[in-house]
Amino acid sequence: MSLEITGKVIQILEEKSGESKNGTWRKQEFVLETPGQYPKPVCLVVWGDKIDEFGVKDGETLTAHIDIESREYNGKWYTDVKAWRVERKAGGEGSGPPAAGDEPWPEPSSDDSDDELPF
């Protein structure tokens, strides 16, 4: 199963590092905002050398290939969305027609009368 998420990078969090029984580790999280009528922020994590390899930049649009993994610690469950590959749109952001399945970000509306929630 291959999972992907496409969105615009809206925040890059500070890199964290430490020591474990397996040696030194590094991780960095970034937040993608999905396109569509109801954009959703999703926090992804990148581990080790992939941080430098991906070179994620604030404001860029990308597609991340992800794995979702949960683990239990002291009776609580924690879930990570781990990016293992990142693809950028060919030609950079905003050039050419959108790829299949891409939806542009909605423009702000000045008419609030149609602003109803779907639930």
Phi and psi in radians as a Rosetta constraint file:
Dihedral C 1 N 2 CA 2 C 2 CIRCULARHARMONIC -1.969 0.35
Dihedral N 2 CA 2 C 2 N 3 CIRCULARHARMONIC 2.132 0.35
Dihedral C 2 N 3 CA 3 C 3 CIRCULARHARMONIC -1.900 0.35
Dihedral N 3 CA 3 C 3 N 4 CIRCULARHARMONIC 2.411 0.35
Dihedral C 3 N 4 CA 4 C 4 CIRCULARHARMONIC -2.349 0.35
Dihedral N 4 CA 4 C 4 N 5 CIRCULARHARMONIC 2.664 0.35
Dihedral C 4 N 5 CA 5 C 5 CIRCULARHARMONIC -2.450 0.35
Dihedral N 5 CA 5 C 5 N 6 CIRCULARHARMONIC 2.342 0.35
Dihedral C 5 N 6 CA 6 C 6 CIRCULARHARMONIC -2.024 0.35
Dihedral N 6 CA 6 C 6 N 7 CIRCULARHARMONIC 2.434 0.35
Dihedral C 6 N 7 CA 7 C 7 CIRCULARHARMONIC -3.099 0.35
Dihedral N 7 CA 7 C 7 N 8 CIRCULARHARMONIC -3.100 0.35
Dihedral C 7 N 8 CA 8 C 8 CIRCULARHARMONIC -1.787 0.35
Dihedral N 8 CA 8 C 8 N 9 CIRCULARHARMONIC 2.318 0.35
Dihedral C 8 N 9 CA 9 C 9 CIRCULARHARMONIC -1.247 0.35
Dihedral N 9 CA 9 C 9 N 10 CIRCULARHARMONIC 2.050 0.35
Dihedral C 9 N 10 CA 10 C 10 CIRCULARHARMONIC -1.886 0.35
Dihedral N 10 CA 10 C 10 N 11 CIRCULARHARMONIC -0.229 0.35
Dihedral C 10 N 11 CA 11 C 11 CIRCULARHARMONIC -2.819 0.35
Dihedral N 11 CA 11 C 11 N 12 CIRCULARHARMONIC 2.425 0.35
Dihedral C 11 N 12 CA 12 C 12 CIRCULARHARMONIC -2.070 0.35
Dihedral N 12 CA 12 C 12 N 13 CIRCULARHARMONIC 2.117 0.35
Dihedral C 12 N 13 CA 13 C 13 CIRCULARHARMONIC -1.497 0.35
Dihedral N 13 CA 13 C 13 N 14 CIRCULARHARMONIC 2.838 0.35
Dihedral C 13 N 14 CA 14 C 14 CIRCULARHARMONIC -1.144 0.35
Dihedral N 14 CA 14 C 14 N 15 CIRCULARHARMONIC 2.438 0.35
Dihedral C 14 N 15 CA 15 C 15 CIRCULARHARMONIC -1.160 0.35
Dihedral N 15 CA 15 C 15 N 16 CIRCULARHARMONIC 2.468 0.35
Dihedral C 15 N 16 CA 16 C 16 CIRCULARHARMONIC -2.071 0.35
Dihedral N 16 CA 16 C 16 N 17 CIRCULARHARMONIC 2.629 0.35
Dihedral C 16 N 17 CA 17 C 17 CIRCULARHARMONIC -2.613 0.35
Dihedral N 17 CA 17 C 17 N 18 CIRCULARHARMONIC 2.872 0.35
Dihedral C 17 N 18 CA 18 C 18 CIRCULARHARMONIC -3.062 0.35
Dihedral N 18 CA 18 C 18 N 19 CIRCULARHARMONIC -2.996 0.35
Dihedral C 18 N 19 CA 19 C 19 CIRCULARHARMONIC -2.064 0.35
Dihedral N 19 CA 19 C 19 N 20 CIRCULARHARMONIC 2.440 0.35
Dihedral C 19 N 20 CA 20 C 20 CIRCULARHARMONIC -2.350 0.35
Dihedral N 20 CA 20 C 20 N 21 CIRCULARHARMONIC -3.113 0.35
Dihedral C 20 N 21 CA 21 C 21 CIRCULARHARMONIC -1.110 0.35
Dihedral N 21 CA 21 C 21 N 22 CIRCULARHARMONIC -0.361 0.35
Dihedral C 21 N 22 CA 22 C 22 CIRCULARHARMONIC -1.641 0.35
Dihedral N 22 CA 22 C 22 N 23 CIRCULARHARMONIC 0.043 0.35
Dihedral C 22 N 23 CA 23 C 23 CIRCULARHARMONIC 1.977 0.35
Dihedral N 23 CA 23 C 23 N 24 CIRCULARHARMONIC -2.812 0.35
Dihedral C 23 N 24 CA 24 C 24 CIRCULARHARMONIC -1.344 0.35
Dihedral N 24 CA 24 C 24 N 25 CIRCULARHARMONIC 2.454 0.35
Dihedral C 24 N 25 CA 25 C 25 CIRCULARHARMONIC -2.258 0.35
Dihedral N 25 CA 25 C 25 N 26 CIRCULARHARMONIC 2.702 0.35
Dihedral C 25 N 26 CA 26 C 26 CIRCULARHARMONIC -2.394 0.35
Dihedral N 26 CA 26 C 26 N 27 CIRCULARHARMONIC 2.509 0.35
Dihedral C 26 N 27 CA 27 C 27 CIRCULARHARMONIC -2.584 0.35
Dihedral N 27 CA 27 C 27 N 28 CIRCULARHARMONIC 2.641 0.35
Dihedral C 27 N 28 CA 28 C 28 CIRCULARHARMONIC -2.469 0.35
Dihedral N 28 CA 28 C 28 N 29 CIRCULARHARMONIC 2.382 0.35
Dihedral C 28 N 29 CA 29 C 29 CIRCULARHARMONIC -1.872 0.35
Dihedral N 29 CA 29 C 29 N 30 CIRCULARHARMONIC 2.586 0.35
Dihedral C 29 N 30 CA 30 C 30 CIRCULARHARMONIC -2.486 0.35
Dihedral N 30 CA 30 C 30 N 31 CIRCULARHARMONIC 2.716 0.35
Dihedral C 30 N 31 CA 31 C 31 CIRCULARHARMONIC -1.942 0.35
Dihedral N 31 CA 31 C 31 N 32 CIRCULARHARMONIC 2.175 0.35
Dihedral C 31 N 32 CA 32 C 32 CIRCULARHARMONIC -1.745 0.35
Dihedral N 32 CA 32 C 32 N 33 CIRCULARHARMONIC 2.505 0.35
Dihedral C 32 N 33 CA 33 C 33 CIRCULARHARMONIC -1.925 0.35
Dihedral N 33 CA 33 C 33 N 34 CIRCULARHARMONIC 2.115 0.35
Dihedral C 33 N 34 CA 34 C 34 CIRCULARHARMONIC -1.291 0.35
Dihedral N 34 CA 34 C 34 N 35 CIRCULARHARMONIC 2.590 0.35
Dihedral C 34 N 35 CA 35 C 35 CIRCULARHARMONIC -1.388 0.35
Dihedral N 35 CA 35 C 35 N 36 CIRCULARHARMONIC 3.015 0.35
Dihedral C 35 N 36 CA 36 C 36 CIRCULARHARMONIC 2.124 0.35
Dihedral N 36 CA 36 C 36 N 37 CIRCULARHARMONIC -3.102 0.35
Dihedral C 36 N 37 CA 37 C 37 CIRCULARHARMONIC -1.127 0.35
Dihedral N 37 CA 37 C 37 N 38 CIRCULARHARMONIC -0.625 0.35
Dihedral C 37 N 38 CA 38 C 38 CIRCULARHARMONIC -2.151 0.35
Dihedral N 38 CA 38 C 38 N 39 CIRCULARHARMONIC 1.400 0.35
Dihedral C 38 N 39 CA 39 C 39 CIRCULARHARMONIC -1.029 0.35
Dihedral N 39 CA 39 C 39 N 40 CIRCULARHARMONIC 2.517 0.35
Dihedral C 39 N 40 CA 40 C 40 CIRCULARHARMONIC -2.196 0.35
Dihedral N 40 CA 40 C 40 N 41 CIRCULARHARMONIC 2.346 0.35
Dihedral C 40 N 41 CA 41 C 41 CIRCULARHARMONIC -1.442 0.35
Dihedral N 41 CA 41 C 41 N 42 CIRCULARHARMONIC 2.411 0.35
Dihedral C 41 N 42 CA 42 C 42 CIRCULARHARMONIC -2.330 0.35
Dihedral N 42 CA 42 C 42 N 43 CIRCULARHARMONIC 2.192 0.35
Dihedral C 42 N 43 CA 43 C 43 CIRCULARHARMONIC -1.582 0.35
Dihedral N 43 CA 43 C 43 N 44 CIRCULARHARMONIC 2.154 0.35
Dihedral C 43 N 44 CA 44 C 44 CIRCULARHARMONIC -1.965 0.35
Dihedral N 44 CA 44 C 44 N 45 CIRCULARHARMONIC 2.692 0.35
Dihedral C 44 N 45 CA 45 C 45 CIRCULARHARMONIC -2.134 0.35
Dihedral N 45 CA 45 C 45 N 46 CIRCULARHARMONIC 2.471 0.35
Dihedral C 45 N 46 CA 46 C 46 CIRCULARHARMONIC -2.141 0.35
Dihedral N 46 CA 46 C 46 N 47 CIRCULARHARMONIC 2.365 0.35
Dihedral C 46 N 47 CA 47 C 47 CIRCULARHARMONIC -1.955 0.35
Dihedral N 47 CA 47 C 47 N 48 CIRCULARHARMONIC 2.567 0.35
Dihedral C 47 N 48 CA 48 C 48 CIRCULARHARMONIC 1.066 0.35
Dihedral N 48 CA 48 C 48 N 49 CIRCULARHARMONIC -2.421 0.35
Dihedral C 48 N 49 CA 49 C 49 CIRCULARHARMONIC -1.138 0.35
Dihedral N 49 CA 49 C 49 N 50 CIRCULARHARMONIC -0.308 0.35
Dihedral C 49 N 50 CA 50 C 50 CIRCULARHARMONIC -1.115 0.35
Dihedral N 50 CA 50 C 50 N 51 CIRCULARHARMONIC -0.426 0.35
Dihedral C 50 N 51 CA 51 C 51 CIRCULARHARMONIC -1.006 0.35
Dihedral N 51 CA 51 C 51 N 52 CIRCULARHARMONIC -0.884 0.35
Dihedral C 51 N 52 CA 52 C 52 CIRCULARHARMONIC -1.251 0.35
Dihedral N 52 CA 52 C 52 N 53 CIRCULARHARMONIC -0.686 0.35
Dihedral C 52 N 53 CA 53 C 53 CIRCULARHARMONIC -1.084 0.35
Dihedral N 53 CA 53 C 53 N 54 CIRCULARHARMONIC -0.777 0.35
Dihedral C 53 N 54 CA 54 C 54 CIRCULARHARMONIC -1.325 0.35
Dihedral N 54 CA 54 C 54 N 55 CIRCULARHARMONIC -0.666 0.35
Dihedral C 54 N 55 CA 55 C 55 CIRCULARHARMONIC 0.902 0.35
Dihedral N 55 CA 55 C 55 N 56 CIRCULARHARMONIC 0.854 0.35
Dihedral C 55 N 56 CA 56 C 56 CIRCULARHARMONIC -1.076 0.35
Dihedral N 56 CA 56 C 56 N 57 CIRCULARHARMONIC 2.349 0.35
Dihedral C 56 N 57 CA 57 C 57 CIRCULARHARMONIC -2.091 0.35
Dihedral N 57 CA 57 C 57 N 58 CIRCULARHARMONIC 2.499 0.35
Dihedral C 57 N 58 CA 58 C 58 CIRCULARHARMONIC -1.061 0.35
Dihedral N 58 CA 58 C 58 N 59 CIRCULARHARMONIC 2.339 0.35
Dihedral C 58 N 59 CA 59 C 59 CIRCULARHARMONIC 1.597 0.35
Dihedral N 59 CA 59 C 59 N 60 CIRCULARHARMONIC -0.195 0.35
Dihedral C 59 N 60 CA 60 C 60 CIRCULARHARMONIC -1.442 0.35
Dihedral N 60 CA 60 C 60 N 61 CIRCULARHARMONIC 2.697 0.35
Dihedral C 60 N 61 CA 61 C 61 CIRCULARHARMONIC -1.763 0.35
Dihedral N 61 CA 61 C 61 N 62 CIRCULARHARMONIC 2.309 0.35
Dihedral C 61 N 62 CA 62 C 62 CIRCULARHARMONIC -2.614 0.35
Dihedral N 62 CA 62 C 62 N 63 CIRCULARHARMONIC 2.893 0.35
Dihedral C 62 N 63 CA 63 C 63 CIRCULARHARMONIC -2.003 0.35
Dihedral N 63 CA 63 C 63 N 64 CIRCULARHARMONIC 2.205 0.35
Dihedral C 63 N 64 CA 64 C 64 CIRCULARHARMONIC -1.907 0.35
Dihedral N 64 CA 64 C 64 N 65 CIRCULARHARMONIC 2.289 0.35
Dihedral C 64 N 65 CA 65 C 65 CIRCULARHARMONIC -1.523 0.35
Dihedral N 65 CA 65 C 65 N 66 CIRCULARHARMONIC 2.237 0.35
Dihedral C 65 N 66 CA 66 C 66 CIRCULARHARMONIC -2.261 0.35
Dihedral N 66 CA 66 C 66 N 67 CIRCULARHARMONIC 2.748 0.35
Dihedral C 66 N 67 CA 67 C 67 CIRCULARHARMONIC -2.108 0.35
Dihedral N 67 CA 67 C 67 N 68 CIRCULARHARMONIC 2.463 0.35
Dihedral C 67 N 68 CA 68 C 68 CIRCULARHARMONIC -1.937 0.35
Dihedral N 68 CA 68 C 68 N 69 CIRCULARHARMONIC 2.216 0.35
Dihedral C 68 N 69 CA 69 C 69 CIRCULARHARMONIC -2.406 0.35
Dihedral N 69 CA 69 C 69 N 70 CIRCULARHARMONIC 2.371 0.35
Dihedral C 69 N 70 CA 70 C 70 CIRCULARHARMONIC -2.037 0.35
Dihedral N 70 CA 70 C 70 N 71 CIRCULARHARMONIC 2.606 0.35
Dihedral C 70 N 71 CA 71 C 71 CIRCULARHARMONIC -2.497 0.35
Dihedral N 71 CA 71 C 71 N 72 CIRCULARHARMONIC 2.648 0.35
Dihedral C 71 N 72 CA 72 C 72 CIRCULARHARMONIC -1.773 0.35
Dihedral N 72 CA 72 C 72 N 73 CIRCULARHARMONIC 2.397 0.35
Dihedral C 72 N 73 CA 73 C 73 CIRCULARHARMONIC -2.519 0.35
Dihedral N 73 CA 73 C 73 N 74 CIRCULARHARMONIC 2.079 0.35
Dihedral C 73 N 74 CA 74 C 74 CIRCULARHARMONIC 0.915 0.35
Dihedral N 74 CA 74 C 74 N 75 CIRCULARHARMONIC 0.758 0.35
Dihedral C 74 N 75 CA 75 C 75 CIRCULARHARMONIC 1.420 0.35
Dihedral N 75 CA 75 C 75 N 76 CIRCULARHARMONIC 0.018 0.35
Dihedral C 75 N 76 CA 76 C 76 CIRCULARHARMONIC -2.044 0.35
Dihedral N 76 CA 76 C 76 N 77 CIRCULARHARMONIC 2.615 0.35
Dihedral C 76 N 77 CA 77 C 77 CIRCULARHARMONIC -1.848 0.35
Dihedral N 77 CA 77 C 77 N 78 CIRCULARHARMONIC 2.389 0.35
Dihedral C 77 N 78 CA 78 C 78 CIRCULARHARMONIC -2.172 0.35
Dihedral N 78 CA 78 C 78 N 79 CIRCULARHARMONIC 2.383 0.35
Dihedral C 78 N 79 CA 79 C 79 CIRCULARHARMONIC -2.093 0.35
Dihedral N 79 CA 79 C 79 N 80 CIRCULARHARMONIC 2.326 0.35
Dihedral C 79 N 80 CA 80 C 80 CIRCULARHARMONIC -1.990 0.35
Dihedral N 80 CA 80 C 80 N 81 CIRCULARHARMONIC 2.465 0.35
Dihedral C 80 N 81 CA 81 C 81 CIRCULARHARMONIC -1.877 0.35
Dihedral N 81 CA 81 C 81 N 82 CIRCULARHARMONIC 1.769 0.35
Dihedral C 81 N 82 CA 82 C 82 CIRCULARHARMONIC -1.684 0.35
Dihedral N 82 CA 82 C 82 N 83 CIRCULARHARMONIC 2.146 0.35
Dihedral C 82 N 83 CA 83 C 83 CIRCULARHARMONIC -1.492 0.35
Dihedral N 83 CA 83 C 83 N 84 CIRCULARHARMONIC 2.197 0.35
Dihedral C 83 N 84 CA 84 C 84 CIRCULARHARMONIC -1.997 0.35
Dihedral N 84 CA 84 C 84 N 85 CIRCULARHARMONIC -0.172 0.35
Dihedral C 84 N 85 CA 85 C 85 CIRCULARHARMONIC -2.673 0.35
Dihedral N 85 CA 85 C 85 N 86 CIRCULARHARMONIC 2.504 0.35
Dihedral C 85 N 86 CA 86 C 86 CIRCULARHARMONIC -2.241 0.35
Dihedral N 86 CA 86 C 86 N 87 CIRCULARHARMONIC 2.326 0.35
Dihedral C 86 N 87 CA 87 C 87 CIRCULARHARMONIC -2.139 0.35
Dihedral N 87 CA 87 C 87 N 88 CIRCULARHARMONIC 2.416 0.35
Dihedral C 87 N 88 CA 88 C 88 CIRCULARHARMONIC -1.837 0.35
Dihedral N 88 CA 88 C 88 N 89 CIRCULARHARMONIC 2.690 0.35
Dihedral C 88 N 89 CA 89 C 89 CIRCULARHARMONIC -1.097 0.35
Dihedral N 89 CA 89 C 89 N 90 CIRCULARHARMONIC 2.428 0.35
Dihedral C 89 N 90 CA 90 C 90 CIRCULARHARMONIC -1.088 0.35
Dihedral N 90 CA 90 C 90 N 91 CIRCULARHARMONIC 2.356 0.35
Dihedral C 90 N 91 CA 91 C 91 CIRCULARHARMONIC 1.443 0.35
Dihedral N 91 CA 91 C 91 N 92 CIRCULARHARMONIC 0.012 0.35
Dihedral C 91 N 92 CA 92 C 92 CIRCULARHARMONIC 1.537 0.35
Dihedral N 92 CA 92 C 92 N 93 CIRCULARHARMONIC 3.064 0.35
Dihedral C 92 N 93 CA 93 C 93 CIRCULARHARMONIC -1.193 0.35
Dihedral N 93 CA 93 C 93 N 94 CIRCULARHARMONIC 2.321 0.35
Dihedral C 93 N 94 CA 94 C 94 CIRCULARHARMONIC 1.439 0.35
Dihedral N 94 CA 94 C 94 N 95 CIRCULARHARMONIC 0.067 0.35
Dihedral C 94 N 95 CA 95 C 95 CIRCULARHARMONIC -1.755 0.35
Dihedral N 95 CA 95 C 95 N 96 CIRCULARHARMONIC 2.326 0.35
Dihedral C 95 N 96 CA 96 C 96 CIRCULARHARMONIC 1.318 0.35
Dihedral N 96 CA 96 C 96 N 97 CIRCULARHARMONIC 3.090 0.35
Dihedral C 96 N 97 CA 97 C 97 CIRCULARHARMONIC -1.242 0.35
Dihedral N 97 CA 97 C 97 N 98 CIRCULARHARMONIC 2.687 0.35
Dihedral C 97 N 98 CA 98 C 98 CIRCULARHARMONIC -1.149 0.35
Dihedral N 98 CA 98 C 98 N 99 CIRCULARHARMONIC 2.612 0.35
Dihedral C 98 N 99 CA 99 C 99 CIRCULARHARMONIC -1.210 0.35
Dihedral N 99 CA 99 C 99 N 100 CIRCULARHARMONIC 2.807 0.35
Dihedral C 99 N 100 CA 100 C 100 CIRCULARHARMONIC -0.989 0.35
Dihedral N 100 CA 100 C 100 N 101 CIRCULARHARMONIC 2.310 0.35
Dihedral C 100 N 101 CA 101 C 101 CIRCULARHARMONIC 1.580 0.35
Dihedral N 101 CA 101 C 101 N 102 CIRCULARHARMONIC -0.243 0.35
Dihedral C 101 N 102 CA 102 C 102 CIRCULARHARMONIC -1.376 0.35
Dihedral N 102 CA 102 C 102 N 103 CIRCULARHARMONIC 2.408 0.35
Dihedral C 102 N 103 CA 103 C 103 CIRCULARHARMONIC -2.095 0.35
Dihedral N 103 CA 103 C 103 N 104 CIRCULARHARMONIC 2.379 0.35
Dihedral C 103 N 104 CA 104 C 104 CIRCULARHARMONIC -1.204 0.35
Dihedral N 104 CA 104 C 104 N 105 CIRCULARHARMONIC 2.727 0.35
Dihedral C 104 N 105 CA 105 C 105 CIRCULARHARMONIC -1.189 0.35
Dihedral N 105 CA 105 C 105 N 106 CIRCULARHARMONIC 2.408 0.35
Dihedral C 105 N 106 CA 106 C 106 CIRCULARHARMONIC -1.197 0.35
Dihedral N 106 CA 106 C 106 N 107 CIRCULARHARMONIC 2.532 0.35
Dihedral C 106 N 107 CA 107 C 107 CIRCULARHARMONIC -1.368 0.35
Dihedral N 107 CA 107 C 107 N 108 CIRCULARHARMONIC 2.530 0.35
Dihedral C 107 N 108 CA 108 C 108 CIRCULARHARMONIC -1.065 0.35
Dihedral N 108 CA 108 C 108 N 109 CIRCULARHARMONIC 2.453 0.35
Dihedral C 108 N 109 CA 109 C 109 CIRCULARHARMONIC -1.771 0.35
Dihedral N 109 CA 109 C 109 N 110 CIRCULARHARMONIC 2.402 0.35
Dihedral C 109 N 110 CA 110 C 110 CIRCULARHARMONIC -1.548 0.35
Dihedral N 110 CA 110 C 110 N 111 CIRCULARHARMONIC -0.167 0.35
Dihedral C 110 N 111 CA 111 C 111 CIRCULARHARMONIC -1.800 0.35
Dihedral N 111 CA 111 C 111 N 112 CIRCULARHARMONIC 1.831 0.35
Dihedral C 111 N 112 CA 112 C 112 CIRCULARHARMONIC -1.473 0.35
Dihedral N 112 CA 112 C 112 N 113 CIRCULARHARMONIC -0.033 0.35
Dihedral C 112 N 113 CA 113 C 113 CIRCULARHARMONIC -1.186 0.35
Dihedral N 113 CA 113 C 113 N 114 CIRCULARHARMONIC -0.440 0.35
Dihedral C 113 N 114 CA 114 C 114 CIRCULARHARMONIC -1.751 0.35
Dihedral N 114 CA 114 C 114 N 115 CIRCULARHARMONIC 0.230 0.35
Dihedral C 114 N 115 CA 115 C 115 CIRCULARHARMONIC -1.529 0.35
Dihedral N 115 CA 115 C 115 N 116 CIRCULARHARMONIC 1.351 0.35
Dihedral C 115 N 116 CA 116 C 116 CIRCULARHARMONIC -1.899 0.35
Dihedral N 116 CA 116 C 116 N 117 CIRCULARHARMONIC 2.503 0.35
Dihedral C 116 N 117 CA 117 C 117 CIRCULARHARMONIC -1.386 0.35
Dihedral N 117 CA 117 C 117 N 118 CIRCULARHARMONIC 2.614 0.35
Dihedral C 117 N 118 CA 118 C 118 CIRCULARHARMONIC -1.376 0.35
Dihedral N 118 CA 118 C 118 N 119 CIRCULARHARMONIC 0.076 0.35
